[in-house]
């Protein structure tokens, strides 16, 4: 009897929270008619923002996977305080406000920043360019992939790696032929989450790359601008991002399960 009473109390508290989480998405879908969506999609701002986001997120995802995978493999092999400290540094961009990340990038790559004079001597300018968008997305999204990759690599049976080494495989061959295939479900899940975070990046991009249509204006920045000029574009772009989020969530849930070996450790 007592257990049933507490169950009812828990359900009574859970329903309002569930409704609060779902309500914005429901309102977004119900608030956009077909005519509104078509009109928004015909606006040049819509197509330009999608193109910029598509280009930059693909490049940033390539950087995250290409550079983040060896970092995750190294961190997964570390124990003790050093490993925990380095993982803390990797996770830091997740808890930092995006505006702080944007200011930090300006201080690092701006004309008067740490690397600014050296870049300027090479004729390179990063802030307020598409490269700045890629850097901002990479910094804020990389921790999601790296943490997932660390967890996936730690689930790999180390004895299998030792067997590969005894059979003549080098460390690199053991990584690419044994560790990565076994950790692939976790790597793909982390990559999908990382890409979704890059698509939705706003604050750091705005401060570091600006809001230049056709150059640095990603979908979230276009939504921000469209709210002042054409709400139909904002609604159309918002539904696109909601669709991306749904696809990413399904990818994280479904793809790793499909790739996971039957009867394996993962």
C-alpha positions in Angstrom: 0.0 0.0 0.0 2.8 2.4 1.0 4.7 1.5 -2.2 1.7 2.2 -4.4 1.3 5.6 -2.7 4.9 6.6 -3.4 4.5 5.3 -7.0 1.6 7.6 -7.5 3.6 10.5 -6.0 6.5 9.8 -8.4 4.2 9.6 -11.4 2.5 12.9 -10.4 5.9 14.6 -10.4 7.1 13.0 -13.6 4.2 13.9 -15.8 4.6 17.7 -15.5 8.3 17.4 -16.2 7.7 15.2 -19.2 5.1 17.6 -20.5 7.5 20.5 -20.1 10.2 18.7 -22.1 7.9 17.7 -24.9 5.7 20.8 -25.1 8.2 23.1 -27.0 8.6 20.5 -29.8 4.9 19.9 -30.0 4.2 23.7 -30.2 6.9 24.1 -32.9 5.3 21.4 -35.1 1.7 22.7 -34.5 2.7 26.3 -35.0 4.1 25.9 -38.5 1.6 25.4 -41.4 2.6 24.0 -44.7 2.3 27.4 -46.4 4.6 28.9 -43.7 7.2 26.2 -44.2 7.2 26.5 -48.0 7.5 30.3 -47.8 10.3 30.1 -45.4 12.2 27.5 -47.4 12.0 29.7 -50.5 13.8 32.5 -48.7 17.5 32.7 -49.8 18.6 32.9 -46.2 17.3 29.3 -45.6 19.4 27.7 -48.3 22.5 29.7 -47.6 22.4 28.8 -43.9 21.9 25.1 -44.6 24.8 25.1 -47.0 27.2 26.8 -44.5 26.1 24.5 -41.7 26.5 21.4 -43.9 30.0 22.4 -45.1 31.4 23.4 -41.7 30.0 20.6 -39.7 31.3 18.0 -42.1 34.8 19.5 -41.8 34.6 19.9 -38.1 33.4 16.3 -37.7 36.4 15.1 -39.8 38.7 17.0 -37.5 37.1 15.7 -34.4 37.2 12.1 -35.5 40.7 12.3 -37.1 42.3 14.0 -34.1 40.0 12.9 -31.3 40.3 9.1 -31.9 44.1 8.9 -31.1 43.6 11.3 -28.2 40.8 9.0 -26.8 42.9 5.9 -27.4 45.8 7.5 -25.4 43.5 8.7 -22.6 41.8 5.3 -22.3 45.2 3.7 -21.6 46.1 6.2 -18.8 45.3 5.5 -15.2 45.7 7.6 -12.0 45.6 11.4 -11.5 47.3 12.3 -14.8 44.5 10.5 -16.8 41.7 12.1 -14.7 43.3 15.5 -15.0 43.6 15.3 -18.8 40.0 14.0 -19.1 38.9 17.0 -17.0 40.6 19.3 -19.5 38.8 17.6 -22.4 35.4 17.9 -20.7 36.0 21.6 -19.8 34.4 23.0 -23.0 31.2 21.2 -22.2 30.6 23.2 -19.0 32.0 26.5 -20.2 29.4 28.9 -21.5 29.7 29.1 -25.3 30.3 32.9 -25.1 33.3 32.2 -23.0 34.6 29.7 -25.6 34.1 32.3 -28.3 36.1 35.0 -26.3 38.8 32.4 -25.7 39.1 31.6 -29.4 39.4 35.3 -30.1 42.1 35.7 -27.6 43.9 32.7 -29.1 43.5 33.3 -32.8 42.6 37.0 -33.1 45.0 39.6 -34.4 46.2 40.5 -30.9 45.8 37.0 -29.5 48.4 34.4 -28.6 48.8 33.0 -32.1 47.5 36.1 -34.0 50.9 37.7 -34.9 52.3 34.4 -36.2 49.2 33.7 -38.3 49.2 37.3 -39.6 52.9 36.9 -40.7 51.8 33.9 -42.7 49.0 35.9 -44.3 46.3 33.9 -42.4 43.2 35.4 -40.8 40.9 33.1 -38.9 38.3 35.2 -37.0 35.1 36.0 -38.9 35.8 33.4 -41.6 34.4 30.0 -42.3 37.5 28.5 -40.7 36.4 30.3 -37.5 33.1 28.5 -37.7 34.9 25.1 -38.0 37.1 25.8 -35.1 34.2 26.9 -32.8 32.2 23.8 -33.7 35.2 21.6 -33.2 36.0 23.0 -29.7 32.5 22.7 -28.4 31.6 19.4 -30.0 34.8 17.4 -29.7 34.4 16.4 -26.0 31.2 14.5 -26.8 33.1 12.3 -29.3 36.2 11.9 -27.2 34.4 10.9 -24.0 32.3 8.3 -25.9 35.5 7.0 -27.6 37.3 6.7 -24.3 34.5 4.6 -22.9 34.4 2.5 -26.0 38.1 1.8 -26.0 38.1 0.9 -22.3 35.5 -1.8 -23.0 37.9 -3.5 -25.5 39.4 -6.6 -24.1 43.1 -5.9 -23.6 44.0 -9.5 -24.0 42.9 -9.3 -27.7 45.4 -6.5 -28.2 48.1 -8.6 -26.6 47.3 -11.5 -28.8 47.5 -9.2 -31.9 50.9 -8.0 -30.7 52.2 -11.5 -30.2 51.1 -12.3 -33.7 53.3 -9.6 -35.1 51.0 -6.6 -35.3 52.4 -3.2 -34.5 50.7 -0.8 -32.1 49.1 1.0 -35.0 47.9 -2.2 -36.6 46.4 -3.4 -33.3 44.6 -0.1 -33.0 43.1 0.0 -36.5 42.5 -3.8 -36.9 41.4 -4.7 -33.4 40.6 -1.8 -31.1 38.7 0.4 -33.5 36.5 -2.3 -35.1 35.5 -3.5 -31.6 34.9 0.0 -30.3 33.1 1.1 -33.5 29.5 1.2 -32.1 30.7 3.7 -29.4 32.7 5.7 -31.8 29.8 6.1 -34.2 27.5 7.0 -31.3 29.9 9.7 -30.2 30.4 11.0 -33.7 26.7 11.4 -34.2 26.3 13.3 -30.8 29.3 15.4 -31.7 27.9 16.3 -35.1 24.5 17.2 -33.6 26.2 19.5 -31.1 28.2 21.1 -33.9 25.0 21.8 -35.9 23.4 23.5 -33.0 26.4 25.6 -32.0 25.5 29.3 -31.5 27.4 31.4 -28.9 31.0 30.6 -29.7 30.3 30.9 -33.4 28.6 34.3 -33.1 31.5 35.8 -31.1 34.4 34.2 -33.0 33.0 34.0 -36.6 30.3 36.6 -36.7 27.0 36.4 -38.5 27.8 36.9 -42.1 25.2 35.4 -44.5 26.6 32.9 -46.9 30.0 32.9 -45.1 29.7 32.3 -41.4 25.9 32.3 -40.8 25.0 28.8 -39.7 21.4 27.6 -39.2 21.2 28.7 -35.5 22.5 32.2 -36.4 20.1 32.4 -39.3 17.2 31.6 -36.9 18.4 34.4 -34.7 18.4 36.9 -37.6 15.2 35.6 -39.1 13.2 36.3 -35.9 13.7 40.0 -36.6 12.9 39.8 -40.3 10.9 36.8 -41.3 9.5 34.4 -38.7 8.6 31.9 -41.4 12.3 31.3 -42.1 12.9 30.9 -38.4 10.2 28.3 -38.1 11.4 26.4 -41.2 15.0 26.3 -40.0 13.9 25.4 -36.4 12.0 22.4 -37.8 15.1 21.4 -39.8 17.2 21.4 -36.6 14.5 19.5 -34.7 14.6 16.9 -37.5 18.4 16.8 -37.3 18.2 16.3 -33.5 15.7 13.4 -33.9 17.8 11.7 -36.5 20.9 12.1 -34.3 19.1 10.6 -31.3 17.8 7.7 -33.4 21.4 7.2 -34.7 22.8 7.1 -31.2 20.2 4.6 -30.1 19.9 2.4 -33.2 23.3 2.4 -35.1 25.5 1.2 -32.2 23.0 -1.7 -31.5 23.1 -2.7 -35.2 26.9 -2.7 -35.3 27.4 -4.4 -32.0 28.6 -8.0 -32.5 26.1 -10.6 -31.3 27.3 -12.2 -28.1 30.2 -9.8 -27.8 31.4 -7.8 -24.8 29.9 -4.6 -26.2 
